[in-house]
Amino acid sequence: MRPKPSGAELLDLARRVLRDDVAAELSGPARYKALMAANAMAIVGRQMAAGTEAEVRMLERLTAILGHDGACADLEGELAKALRAGDFGDDRDVHALLLESVEAKLRESNPRALAVEIGG
C-alpha cells in the first residue's frame, strides 16, 4: 500500500502550486508556459482517474464495427478513412461510437466543454 498522499493527489498539489503560486509571479511567455504545464498536469490527473476503461470499450466497439482486431489508433484511422469514403452512411452504431469517443476525450482534455450546449 502506498502512503498518502497518492500520486494523483501529489500531481494535483503540484499543479495547483504551479498554477496559483508560480504562474502568479510570472508574466508574458513564462506565465503562459507555466499555465500550459499546469493544464497538462490536470489532463494527466484526469487520465489517471479514468483508467483504461474508455479505451478498452472503444477498442471493443471499433473491432465490432470494422470486423477485425488492431491497435486502437490504427482502427480509429481506418474508421476515419471509411467515413470520408462514405462507407457507413447513417450507421447508428458508428454515430454512437463517435459521440462516445468525443465525450471521453473531452472529459479528459476539457471537461468544461461538455457543459456547453451546442446549437442553443
N, C-alpha and C positions, 0 to 999 in steps of 0.2 A: 504494500500500500504506500502510495506517495504521500508525503506530508502536505499539509495545507500551507500556503495557498497552492492551488492546482496550476498546471501550465497555462490553462485558459485564463485563470484569474491573474496570473503574473503578466500575461500578454496584455490583458485589458488594463491593468495598472500602468504598465509601461506606455501603452497607447494614450491613456488619459494624461499622464505626466508630459508626454511629448506634445500632445495637442493643447492642453490647458496651461502648462507652465513654460515649456521650452519655446513653443511657437509664439507665445505671447511676448517673448523677449526679442523676437526676430522681426525682420521686415523684408519686403521685396521677395526676390527669388529664394532666399534661405527660408523664409516663413512658408512659402508655397511648398517647398520640398519637405519641410517638417510636417505640414498638414497632409501632404500626399503619403508620406510614410505612415502617419497615424491612421489614415484611411485604409491603407494596405493592411495594417495590423488588424483593423476592425474586420476586414474581409476574411483574413486568415482565422480570426476568432470565430466568425460565423461558420466558416467551413469546418473547423474543428468540432463545433457544436452539432452541425448537421450530420457529420459522419459520411458514410458512403452509401446510405440507403437510397437517395435520389439517383445517384449514378448507376447503382445496380438495377433499380427499376427502369431507368432509361435504357440501359443495355438490353434488358429483357424485352422491352417493348420494341426497340429498333430491330432486334433479332426476329421477333414475331412478324413485324411489318415487312421487313426485307427478305425474310425467309432463309437467313443464314447467319452464322456467328461471325464475329470480328471484334476488333478494338472499338470502343465507343466512339472515339474521334473519327475513325475511318468510316464507321456506319453512319455517323452524322453527316459526313461529307458525301457519302453515297446517296443518302436521302435528299440532301440539298440539290445534288445534281439531278436526281429523278424528279424533284419538284419543279426545277427550272425547265425540264423537258416536258412537264405536264403529265407525268406518268400516274399521278394519284388523283387528279381531279378534285372532287369534293369529299374525299375519304374521311369519314368522321374519326377513325382511329388515328390517322395522321394529324388531323386538326387537334385532337385531344393531346397527342404526344407533343406537338409543337407548343401548345399553350402551357402544358406542364413543364416543359423544358425552359421556357422563358420565365415562368414564375419561379422555378427553382434557382435559376441564375440570378434573378433579381433579389430573391430572399438573401442571397449571399453578398451580392455586389452593391445593391442599392435598395434595401427593403422599404424605404420611404416611397419609392416609385410605385409600389403595389397599392398604396393608399390613394393614388391619383386616379380619378375617373377619366376614362378616355371617351371622347365623343360627346361629353357632357351636355 
